Amino acid sequence: MNRNTRFILVTFLLTASILFSFTFPNKATYEGARLIAGLEMPDAFAGWKGVDMSEQFRANLQGAGYEFISESLAYRYSDIDERSLLFLIINARDFHYPNACLTSSGIEVKEMDNTELNASGRIISAYTLLTDDFSERDKTLILYWIVIDKKLVTNWAEQKVKQLYFSLFDKNNVGLLVRLDIPVEGDDYEQGLALAHILVNDLSGAMSDEEADHIFGKNN
């Protein structure tokens, strides 16, 4: 299937789904699988130490704009050199486009090439952004990916089609947006990328295969 054919197919499915939703409204709400509540996130592994920041993170997710989120989790991980990053998971039926959300908040966003990460043999093509909120000298490197029912989603159109299907037909699923926020000095993001590579490989190896499959995607 060539690129034009895939584009036409995705457009058709999105249009059909939207028309169906107006014709046959479905009031089902996303309950998720309460996956995050049962996660056993490791606090110490391979030289890393973790601090659970979930409560503070959830406190910032108040208001109608965040009603699409069912669950969330935030851990700050630091290595032996005291380099830190924030590891986030959001469980939701639908996701907002991070680039647009960040830009609307007054944050400058530079889109970069996707970053290939290895999560103990699970290969992830992570969206990669360099952001600047102008409030600090340092910038933030953001890497994120989406996993639906243990399967990595390759693009936003695919995510929309899948989530519309689950919503319209009241199908339960586990939709996770996983994100790494890494502070970097100026435009020197290479060290941030290196830290992301190490954390993803070490963290996935410290988790059970079942939980790692949900967060990093299952090998085909």
C-alpha positions in Angstrom: 0.0 0.0 0.0 1.6 3.3 -1.1 1.6 6.5 0.8 -1.2 8.2 -1.1 -3.4 5.1 -0.7 -2.8 5.1 3.1 -3.6 8.8 3.3 -6.9 8.3 1.5 -7.8 5.3 3.7 -7.0 7.2 6.9 -9.0 10.2 5.7 -12.0 8.1 4.8 -11.9 6.3 8.2 -11.7 9.5 10.1 -14.5 11.1 8.2 -16.7 8.0 8.5 -16.1 7.8 12.2 -17.0 11.4 12.8 -20.2 11.1 10.7 -21.1 7.9 12.7 -20.5 9.7 16.0 -23.0 12.4 15.1 -25.6 10.0 13.7 -25.3 7.5 16.5 -24.0 9.3 19.5 -22.4 7.2 22.1 -22.1 8.4 25.7 -19.6 5.8 26.9 -16.9 7.2 29.0 -13.3 5.9 29.1 -12.6 4.0 32.2 -9.3 2.5 31.1 -8.0 -0.6 32.8 -6.6 1.1 36.0 -3.3 0.0 34.8 -1.2 2.8 36.3 -2.7 2.2 39.7 -1.3 -1.3 39.7 2.2 -0.5 38.2 5.1 -1.5 40.3 7.5 1.2 39.3 11.1 0.5 40.4 12.6 3.0 42.8 16.2 1.9 42.5 17.9 -0.1 39.7 21.1 -0.1 37.7 22.5 3.1 39.4 19.2 5.0 39.1 17.1 6.3 42.0 13.4 7.3 41.5 11.1 9.6 43.4 7.4 9.4 42.9 6.1 12.8 41.8 2.6 11.6 40.8 0.7 13.5 43.4 2.3 16.8 42.5 1.8 16.1 38.8 -1.9 15.3 39.2 -2.4 18.5 41.1 -1.6 20.4 37.9 -4.2 18.4 35.9 -7.3 20.1 37.2 -10.1 21.6 35.1 -12.1 20.6 32.1 -9.1 20.6 29.8 -7.8 17.5 31.5 -11.0 15.4 31.7 -9.7 13.1 28.9 -7.1 11.7 31.3 -8.1 8.6 33.3 -4.8 8.1 35.2 -1.4 9.6 35.3 2.0 8.8 36.8 5.2 10.9 37.2 8.6 9.7 38.4 11.8 11.7 38.7 14.8 9.5 38.0 18.4 10.4 38.8 21.6 8.6 37.8 24.8 8.2 39.8 26.0 11.5 38.4 22.9 13.2 39.6 21.6 13.8 36.1 17.8 13.8 36.3 14.8 13.4 34.0 11.0 13.2 34.5 9.2 10.0 33.4 5.5 10.5 32.7 2.7 8.2 31.8 -0.9 9.3 30.9 -3.7 6.8 30.5 -6.5 8.2 28.3 -9.0 7.3 25.6 -7.8 10.2 23.5 -4.7 12.4 23.5 -4.1 16.1 22.7 -1.3 16.8 20.3 1.7 17.9 22.6 3.2 20.3 20.0 0.0 22.3 19.8 -0.6 22.2 23.6 2.9 23.4 24.3 2.8 26.2 21.7 -0.6 27.5 22.9 1.0 27.8 26.4 3.6 30.2 25.1 6.4 27.6 24.8 8.7 27.6 21.8 8.8 24.2 20.2 11.5 22.8 17.8 10.5 19.5 16.2 13.4 17.2 15.7 13.9 13.8 14.0 12.4 10.9 15.8 14.7 9.1 18.3 15.1 5.4 18.1 15.1 3.9 21.6 15.8 0.3 22.6 13.7 -0.9 25.6 15.3 -4.3 26.2 14.8 -5.3 22.6 11.6 -3.3 22.0 12.4 -0.7 19.4 10.6 2.7 19.8 10.6 5.6 17.4 10.0 8.4 19.9 8.7 11.8 18.8 11.4 14.4 19.9 11.0 18.0 20.7 13.3 20.7 22.1 11.2 23.3 24.1 11.9 26.6 25.6 9.5 28.4 28.0 11.8 31.4 28.4 11.5 31.2 32.2 14.8 29.4 32.8 18.2 29.4 31.1 17.9 25.7 30.4 15.6 24.1 27.8 13.7 20.9 27.9 14.1 17.9 25.6 10.9 16.0 25.3 10.6 12.4 23.9 7.2 10.7 23.8 5.4 7.8 22.2 1.9 6.2 22.3 1.1 2.6 23.1 -2.5 1.2 22.7 -3.0 -2.3 24.0 0.7 -3.0 24.0 1.1 -1.9 20.4 3.2 1.1 19.5 1.2 3.7 17.4 3.3 5.0 14.5 1.5 8.3 13.9 -1.3 10.6 15.2 -3.7 9.6 12.5 -3.5 6.0 13.5 -4.1 7.0 17.1 -7.2 9.0 16.2 -8.7 6.2 14.2 -8.1 3.6 16.9 -9.4 5.7 19.7 -12.5 6.8 17.7 -13.2 3.1 17.1 -12.9 2.2 20.8 -15.1 5.2 21.8 -17.8 4.7 19.2 -18.2 1.0 19.9 -17.6 1.2 23.6 -14.5 -1.0 23.4 -12.3 -1.0 26.5 -8.6 -0.5 25.9 -5.4 0.7 27.5 -4.1 3.9 25.7 -0.9 5.3 27.2 1.1 8.3 26.3 4.7 7.9 27.7 6.9 10.9 27.9 10.4 11.8 29.0 11.2 15.5 30.0 15.0 16.1 30.2 16.5 19.5 31.1 19.4 20.4 28.7 21.8 23.3 28.6 21.0 25.6 25.7 20.9 23.7 22.4 23.2 20.9 23.6 20.7 18.1 23.6 23.0 15.2 22.7 23.6 14.4 26.4 19.9 14.5 27.0 19.3 12.0 24.2 22.1 9.7 25.6 20.4 9.9 29.1 17.0 8.9 27.5 18.6 5.9 25.8 20.1 4.6 29.0 17.0 5.2 31.2 14.7 3.5 28.8 16.9 0.4 28.4 17.6 0.2 32.2 14.0 0.8 33.3 12.4 -1.6 30.9 14.9 -4.3 32.1 13.9 -3.7 35.7 10.2 -4.2 35.0 8.1 -7.3 34.5 7.6 -8.2 30.8 3.9 -7.6 31.2 4.3 -4.0 32.4 7.1 -3.3 30.0 4.9 -4.4 27.1 2.2 -1.9 28.1 4.6 1.0 28.4 7.2 0.3 25.7 5.2 -1.9 23.3 5.3 -5.6 22.7 7.7 -7.2 20.3 6.0 -8.4 17.1 
